[in-house]
Amino acid sequence: MATKTRKCNFSIDEDLCRALEELIPSGQRSRVVNEALRRELARIRRQQAVEKLKAAPRPSTSLTNDEIVTSLTHDHASH
């Protein structure tokens, strides 16, 4: 099944545009930008989750590493 796409209108720095044009063939640029944006958005989501955890009240019991990993894995799979 094909992924639905949408054109977005935004600006990027001239040096980034030149590098993109020099390094990536024209038929592959959207894919490269999509992959980079997905990675950056995932990083931002993780950072926000960490900040939320830091701000949350501490539970009376500690979680094990396995419980934390399981919870994060479940959360990651939901996105």
C-alpha positions as CSV (number, residue, x, y, z in Angstrom):
1,M,0.0,0.0,0.0
2,A,1.4,3.4,-1.0
3,T,1.9,6.0,1.7
4,K,-0.1,9.2,1.3
5,T,2.1,12.2,0.7
6,R,1.6,15.9,1.0
7,K,3.6,18.8,-0.2
8,C,4.9,21.2,2.6
9,N,6.1,24.7,2.0
10,F,9.0,25.6,4.3
11,S,12.5,27.0,4.0
12,I,15.9,25.4,4.6
13,D,19.3,27.0,4.8
14,E,21.0,27.6,1.5
15,D,24.0,25.4,2.5
16,L,21.7,22.5,3.3
17,C,19.9,22.9,0.1
18,R,23.1,22.8,-1.9
19,A,24.4,19.8,0.0
20,L,21.0,18.0,-0.6
21,E,21.2,18.8,-4.3
22,E,24.9,17.7,-4.6
23,L,24.7,14.5,-2.6
24,I,21.2,13.1,-3.3
25,P,19.7,12.4,-6.8
26,S,16.5,14.4,-7.4
27,G,14.3,11.3,-7.3
28,Q,15.5,10.4,-3.8
29,R,15.5,13.7,-2.0
30,S,12.0,13.4,-0.5
31,R,12.8,10.0,0.9
32,V,16.0,11.3,2.5
33,V,14.3,14.3,4.0
34,N,11.4,12.2,5.3
35,E,13.8,9.7,7.0
36,A,15.8,12.6,8.6
37,L,12.6,14.3,9.8
38,R,11.3,11.0,11.3
39,R,14.5,10.5,13.2
40,E,14.5,14.1,14.5
41,L,10.9,13.9,15.5
42,A,11.5,10.6,17.3
43,R,14.4,12.3,19.2
44,I,12.2,15.2,20.2
45,R,9.5,12.8,21.4
46,R,12.1,10.9,23.5
47,Q,13.4,14.2,24.9
48,Q,9.9,15.3,25.8
49,A,9.2,11.9,27.5
50,V,12.4,12.2,29.6
51,E,11.4,15.8,30.7
52,K,7.9,14.5,31.6
53,L,9.5,11.7,33.6
54,K,11.8,14.1,35.4
55,A,8.8,16.4,36.3
56,A,6.5,13.6,37.4
57,P,6.1,12.8,41.1
58,R,8.3,9.9,42.2
59,P,6.4,6.7,42.8
60,S,6.8,5.1,46.2
61,T,8.3,2.0,44.6
62,S,11.2,1.9,42.1
63,L,10.8,0.3,38.7
64,T,13.2,-2.4,37.6
65,N,15.2,-1.9,34.4
66,D,13.1,-4.6,32.7
67,E,9.9,-2.7,33.6
68,I,11.2,0.5,32.2
69,V,12.4,-1.2,29.0
70,T,9.1,-2.9,28.6
71,S,7.1,0.3,29.1
72,L,9.3,2.2,26.6
73,T,9.1,-0.6,24.0
74,H,5.3,-0.5,24.3
75,D,5.3,3.2,24.0
76,H,7.6,3.2,20.9
77,A,5.4,0.5,19.2
78,S,2.4,2.7,19.6
79,H,3.8,5.5,17.4
